[in-house]
Amino acid sequence: MPEDVTKRISVTFGTGLPHGTHAHFKHNDEMWIAYPASKNTEILSVTDKMLGIFRRISRDMTRWLNEWPEDTAKVIQIMAHINRAQIIANEIISEKQRAQTQ
């Protein structure tokens, strides 16, 4: 299990674009960007909301197709788009989980 390391390093705080309120510093030759915990929570919440909208649109499109199934070619085409959207949503969820736990 990795051990926590305590170091004293130089940290620069900023409020400019594109990061807004943040701090940055170098650790092991890599630039780090730190946000207030409340901002990080808000960023993750926005991602969850976008995924929810994505899912609702897919669900609504499926419901719409079930109500008007006459045009088979269009139904197949739209279902392919819905399937692709669901695959992308699942990939985004996996990427978010990986980013949070790295």
N, C-alpha and C positions, 0 to 999 in steps of 0.2 A: 504494500500500500504506500503511495507517495506521501512524503512528509511535507508539512507546511514549512516554508522558508520565510524568515523575517529579514528584510534588507532595508537599508536607508538609501534611497535614491532620489534624484531630482525629478520632480513632477511639475509639469506645466499645465495650468488650468486655462480653459478657453470657453468662450460663449459664441464664437463666430460660426458661420456656415462652413461646411455642410453638416457639422455634428451638433451644433447648438451647445448646451452646457455639457462640458466633458473635461477630462484630464488626459494627458498623454505622457508616456515615459518609455524608456528603453529598458528591456529586461532580456538578458541572454541574446543580445544583438537583434532583438525583434521589437518593433514599435507596438506598444499597447495603447488602446484607447479605453478609458473607463468612463462610465456614465453613472449618475446617481441611481440608486436602486429603484426609485419611483419611476424614473424615465425608462429603465430597462423593462420594468413590469408593463408600462404603457406600450412600449414597442411590441412586446410579445402579445399583449391584448389585441392590438390592432391587427397583427398577423392572424390571430384566432378569428377575429371578426371577418376578415377578408376570406378566410377559408370557409366560414359559415355561409357567407353570401354565395360563394362559389358552389357550395353543396346545395343551397336552396334553389339556385338557378337550375342546376342539373335535375333536381327533384321536380321542380315546376315544369320543366320541359318534358320530362317523362310523363307527367300527369297530362299535360297538353296533348302529347302524342297519343296517349291512351283514349282521349276523348275524340280525336279526329284521325283514326287510323287508315282512312281511305287511300291516301297517296303512299303506297308501299315504298316507292323509291325514295321519297322525302323522309319517310320514317326511318328507313335504314341509314340514310345519310346523317340525319340528326342524331340517331342513336350512336353512330360512330363518333360524332363530336362529343356527345355526353360521356361516352366511355373514355375518350382521350382526356377530357376535363377531369374525370374522376381519377385517372392515373396520375395526372399532373398534381392534383390536390394531395394524393397519397404521397407522392415524392416530396412535396413541400412540407408535409407533416413530418416525414422522416428526416429531412434536412434540418428542420427546426429542432427536433428532438436531439439530433446529433450535435448541432451547434450549442444547445443548452448544456449538454453533458460532457463536452470535450474539456 
